[in-house]
Amino acid sequence: MSVPKVVIVGRPNVGKSSLLNWLARRMVSVVDPTAGVTRDRVTSLMHEGGRSFELVDTGGMGIEDIDNLTADIERQIQIAVGEADLLLFVVDAQAGFAPLDRHVADRLRRIDAPKLLVVNKADNPQLEAAAPEFFRLMDVPVVLTSVKGNRNRQELIDAVLAHLPPPTATSEAEEAAASAAPEMKLAIVGRRNVGKSTFINALAEEERVIVSEVPGTTRDSVDVRFEVDGKPFVAIDTPGVRKRKSLASDVEFYGLVRAQKSIRRADVVLMFFDATDTISRVDKQLVEDIYEHHKPCIFVVNKWDRGLAEDMTSESWGEYLIREFPTMRHVPVALVTAKEGRNVRQLVNLAQSLFKQARLRVATAELNRVLHAAVERNPPPSRRNRRPKVYFATQVAVQPPTIVIKCNDPVLFDDSWKRYLLTAFRESLPFEEVPIKLYFRSRVRDEEATETPASKT
C-alpha cells in the first residue's frame, strides 16, 4: 500500500500553510498574509502514532491569481484532491463564514474521500464559540485548532490517524493472500486516434470497444475485464486527449478529466504514441500527469508497421523518447501494431512485471547495503560548509516503492546527488523500471520532536 495522502484544502488565507508547518514541526510551506502565495503542492512526510502519511498543502480554492496562473493552481489542486485519502477542509474562525467556504464545500462534497473540518485560528474561547456557524458546510467531524496558540495539535493528529485507511497487513499469511493474483488496473492513455481502442479489442480478441477512424470516438473511460494466463486485470480505455484550447464541448472537456482520473487509479499506465507522428504537447501533458502520480508506465509506440520514417529503428525511438522525457529514463518502450495484434500479449506480460516490481518490499539490511555502497562510491558534496551525513534507510510503502533516508539535514543534499542515489537504487534493487519516491528526513529533528512536548513547540 502507498503512503496515505492527507490533503489540506480551503479558500485562500485560512492558514493552510501555517497548519502544515505546525503539524510537521518545521518550515515546509511559505507563510504570508498575501492570498495565493502557495501555488504548487507542498508535501511533508509525517510519522505519528506508528503510521506514515504525507501532508499536502494546496493553493487557495477560488482565487484569481495576479500572474494569470489560476488554471495551473487549479490543476495542482485537482491532482492533490484526486489523490487524497483524507481531506482537511480548513476554515478561518477569525474571519468567520465566507461565501468562498461554501464554494469549497460544494466542490469537496463530490469527492469520495473522508473529510475533517478544521476550524483554524480559534485562538480564544470567544472565537471557539463562533465555530458552529461553519458546521452547516458539511456533516463531518470537526477539530478546532490554533497554530498561533499551539492548541489541539494532538487532537488533530489523532483525528487524522482515526480516518486514515487501515494499515497494510504485515503477517506472512496476510501478505501471501494479498499478493495472490491481484487484479491489475491497466490504463491505456494517449492523444486522439493513436489506436487505444484497437489495442483493447486485440487484447479481448473481440469487439469490446467501439473502434473508429473518427478522432475522439471514445468519450468516457471504459473498463474491460480480462484474464491472461489465469491472472485477472482491468484495461481502462480512456478518451483521447487534445490541447485544452481545442476542446470543442463539455463532453470532450470531461473526457480529459476522466483520462486524468484513469491515470490516478491505474496500477500501470500504457502511454500510447503514434509511430506515424511526432510527439506533441498533449503527449507531454499526459506524461507529466503520469510522472506526477508516480505511476509505473510503458511507452507504447503503436502502428509500428507504418512507421514515422524508415530510419526510425526501435533504438532510435527509444533515444527519441528519452530526449523528450528525460525524467522517465526508467520507462520501458514497447513497439506494437494493435490492428494486427502484434506484440500485444508481450506488452501485457511486461505490464504485469512492472506491477509486481511496484509491489515489492526490500529487506532493510539489503536496502542499507545498497545505500552505503552508493555513498562510498560517490559521497554527497558538502554544502553551506557542512558535510551531509546519511545514517540509514527504510522502505515505508509500496505502489510506488517509498524509501525514507534518515540524515543530518535534508537541505544539504542537492538534486543531482538525489538523482544519483535513485539511479543506484534502480541498478541494485528490484525497482529497475518503476518510479521510486525518496524522502530525506532529519534524524535529529525527529528525535527532538518525539522528546519535546507539543505545548513547548
N, C-alpha and C positions, 0 to 999 in steps of 0.2 A: 504494500500500500504506500502511496506517495505521502509526503508530509502534508497534513491538512492546512488549508489556507483560510485565515481569518481576515476578512477584508473590511476596512474601516471606510464608511461612506457617509455622505451628508452634504448639505449645501455648503457654500464657501464660508470660511472663517468661523466655524463652530468649534475649532480646537482639535481637528483630526490629527494633525502632525504632532501637536503637543502631547496628545494622548498616546501616539505610537512611541515617542521618545520616553515618556513616563513609564509606560509598560515595559519597554526594552531596557530602561535604566541607562540609556546612553543617547547621545545626539545622533540620530539617524536621519531625520527629516528636517528640512529647513522650516523654521517657525518665524512668521512675520505677520503683523496685523493686516497687511495688504491682501485682499482676496485674490486667489488664483496663483499663489506662489508655487504650490505643488501642481505639477503638470504630469510628469511621468509617475508610474507606480514606484513606490519606495518600499522596500521589504526589510524585515529583520527576523532572523530565526530565533525562536523562543524555546526555552526548556523550563517547563513548570509542571510540578506535580507528577513527575515521571513521564511526561509527554513532550514531544517536539511538535511545534506548529509554526507556521510562517505568518507573521503580521504583515499586512499590505496596506499602505496608505495610498489614497487616491485623491485626485483633484476634486474640487467642488462641483457638485452637480448643478447644472442650470446656469453656470457663469458664461458670460460673453468675454472671451479673452481679448485683452487690448492689443495683442500681437497677432490677431487673426489665427490663433491656434485652437479655436474652440473644437473643431472637428477632431483634431489629434488628441486633445484632452479627453473628449467623449469616447474615442476609440480605446484609450488606455483604461478608462473606467469600465467600458463594456467588457474588455478582456478580463479585468480583475473580478468583476461581478460574476461573469460566466464561469470562472474557475472556483468561486468561493464555496467552501464547506460550511462557513458560518459568516454572517454579515453583522457588523456592529454599526447600527444606524445612530449616528451622533447628532444631537441637537444641543442648543445653547440656552441654558437656564437664565443667563443674564439678559440676553436679547429677547427672550420669550418666543412664543409661537410666531412663525413667519410663513407666508404663502409658499415659499420655496420648500419648506419642510413637507408640505402636503404633496408637492411635485415629486420630491424624493420618495416619499411613502408610496405614492401611486406606482412609481417605477419598480420599487423593491417588491411590491405585492405580487408582481408577475414572476418573481424569481423563486424557483423551487429549492430553497436552502433555508436552514434555521436562521433566525434573526434574534438579536438582542437590541433593545432600545437603550442607548446610553445618554442620559441627561447630564451633559458635561457642564462645567463651570458652576456647579451647585456649591458655592463657596461658603454658604452660611445657612442657618435654618430658614431664614426668610425666602431665600431662593429655592430651597427644597420644597417649601410649602406651595410654590407656584408650579412645581413639576407636573401635577396631574393634568394640566392643560395639554400636555403632549401625549397623554395616554390615548386620546382619540385617534392618533395617527395610525396605530395598528395594535392588535391584541397579541403582544409578545412580552416576554419577561423584561423587566426594567431594572437598570442599575444606575444609581446616582453617583457621579464622580466629581472630583475637583482636583485637577492637576496642580493648580496653584496651592491649594491647601493640603495636598497629598492625602486625599480622603478616598477610601474604598477601593484602593488598587487591588488588594487581595480579593475583595468581593467580586470585582470584575473578572479577575483571573479565574476564580472558582466557577463563575457563571460560564466563562468560555470553555473551561475544561468539561463542564457538565453537558455542553451542547456540541462537542466535537464528535466526529464519527468514532465508533468503538475502535480500539487499537487492533492491529493485526494479530492474529493468533500466532503464538510462538512455540507451542509444543510441536514435536516432530510429527505426531499423528495428524494434528490440525493442518500443519503446513503441507503434508503429503496430500491430504484431502483437498486443500485449496488449489494445489497445483495439478491435480488430476484432470487432464483435458479441459482446461479453462476455455471459455468462449472468447475468442479474439475478435475485437471490433476493428474492421479494416476500412478506413475512409479513403475513397477514391476522389481526388480533387484535381482541379486544373481549370484552365480557361475554357471558353466555349468551343465545342466541336473538336476536341482532341481525342475522342474515342473512348470516353469513360464508360458510357452505357454499352458500347460494343464489347468492351472488356468484361463487364458484368455478365453479359449474355454468353460470351465464350466460356466464362467460368461456370455458369449454370448449365451450359450445354442445352439451353432452351431460351426462348424469348421472354425473359422475366422483366425486362425494362424496355420501354419504348426507345427505339433507335431511329434517328432521323438525321438527314444531312442539313436540316434547318437548324442554325445555331440557337441554342437556348431552349431546346425541347424539354429537357428535364428542369422543372421549376420547383421541385421540392426534393428533400432528402428521402431516398428510398432505401429501406433496409431489406436486404435479401439474405436469408439464412442458408448456409451450406454445410456440408460435411466433406472434408477431404482426408482420406485415409483414416476415417473414424474420428477426426478431430473437428469439433464444431467451430464455426466462426460466422460473423455477420459482416457482409460487404455493404458499405454505406455509399450509395451512388448520390453524388451531390450536384446541385445546379452548376452550370458553367459560369465563370465569373468574368466580368469585363470591367473596364475603367468606371469609376464612380460617376464621372461626367457623362458617361454613355448610358447610364441606367434609364431606360425609357419608361418604366412603370413601377408602381409599388410592388407588383408581383416579382419583378427582377431584383428590386432592392432587397426584399425579404429573402429572395433566393441567395443573395450574397450573405445575408445574416445566417441563414441555415447552413451554408457551406462553412462558415467560421465556427458555428456550433458543432458541426460534424468533426472538425479538427479537434475541438476540445474534448469530445467524448470518445475519440478513437484511441485504440492501443497502438496501432501502426498506421501511418499515412502513406498512401501511394500518390506521389505528386507527378501528374502526367504532363509530358511535353510532347509537342508535335514535331516529329523529325523533319517535316517539310517546312518548318518555320523557325524563326529565331526566337530567343527568349524575350518576353515582353515585360512591361511594367506590372501587368496583372500577375504574371508568374512570380515576380519578385515580391509582390504583396502577399501572395499565398505562402511562399517560402518563409517570409518574415513571420507570419502567423504560426507556422509550424515550429520555427525556431523559438519564438517567444513562449510557446506552450511546452517546450522540451519533449516533443513527440518523436519517437523513432520513425524514420522516414526512408522511403526508397524513391529515388528519382527514376521515373519510368519514361523512356523515350519510345513513343508509340509510332506506328506507321513506318517502321524501320525499313520495310521493303521499298518504300518510295524515296526516303532519304532527303536530307536538305541539300547535299552536294555529294558528288562522287568521292571527294577526298575526305569526307566526314566519317572516319572509322569509329569503332567503339572506343578506342583510346582517345581520339580527338574529341569525341563527345564528352567523355569524362573530364578531360582537361578544360573544355569549354564551360562545363557546369561548375567546376572548381573556381575558375576565374570569375564567373558571375556570382557565385555564392561561397566566398572564402570561409565563412563561419560554419559551413556544412561539409567540410572535407571528409568527415567520417561517414557520410551518407553513401551507401552503395548505389550503383547505377545498373538498371536493367533495360535491355533492348527487347521490345516485343512488337508483334504485329497482331493486334487483338482481333482484327477481322478474320485472320487465318487461324487464330488460336495458337500462334507460335510463341513459345516460351511462357505461356500463361501459368501452367502448373509450376514451373520452376520459380516464377515470381511469388506465388503463394507460399511455396516452401521457404523462400528467403524471408518473407514477412513473418512466418512462424519462428524462424531463427532469431529475428530481431525481438519479437515478442518475448521469447524465452530469455534473451540477454537482459532485457529491461526488468525482468522479474527476479533476477539472481541476487543473492546476498553473498558477500565475500567475507571470509573469516577475518576478524580484527587483526590477528597476527600476520596474515598474508598481506592485508592492506597496509599495515605499518612497515612491513619488509620492503614493499614497493616504494612507499613514501620516503623512507630513509635512504634507500638506494638512489632515488631521484635527487634528493637534497645533496647527497655526497658527490654525485656526478656534476651537479650544477647548483651550487648554493645560491639562495636568493641574495641579490645585491643589497648592500647597506643603503639606507635611505634616511635622510634627516639626521645624519651622523649616528644612526642607530643600526644595529645588526638584527635583521629579522630572525626569529628562532621558531622552529617547528617542534612541537612536543609529540603529538600523536594524532591519529585519525581514526574515525569510526563511521561506519555506514549506518544512517538512521532511517532510511526508507528505500523503497523500490518504485519503479514506474514513475519518474525516472530514478535510476540509482542516485542516491543523495548522500554525499560524503561531507562530514564536518571535520575541519582541520583545527586543532587547538594550537594556539601560537601565543607569542608575547604581545603582539599588537597587529590587528588585521591591516591597518593603514600602511604598514611598512612593506607590504607585498604588492608589487606593481603588476599590471595586467599581463605583460609579456611573460613574466615568470609563472603566473597562474595558468596561462595557455600552455606553457612548457609542462607544468605538472599534469594538466589534463591529458596532454599527449602521452606522458609517461604512464598514466593510469590506463589509457586505452591500449597501449602496447603490451602491458604486463597483466592486465586484469581482463576478465571475460566481458568487457563492455566496448569492444572494438568499434562497433557500428551504431551505437546508440548514444543519445545525449546524456551527459553526467552533470548533475547540479553540485556545485562546490561552494561550501561556506567556510570562511575563516572566522574563528571566534577566539577572543582573548581568554585564556585560562584564568589569568589573574583576576580579570573583571568578573568572570562567572563565580569565582570563589568569594570575592568581595560581596557580590550580590546575595550569595547564599548566607553569608555570615552577618550581613548588615540588616537590621530590622527595617521594614518598609517605612516606619514612622520617622526614621533618621535619614532617609534618602533624599 
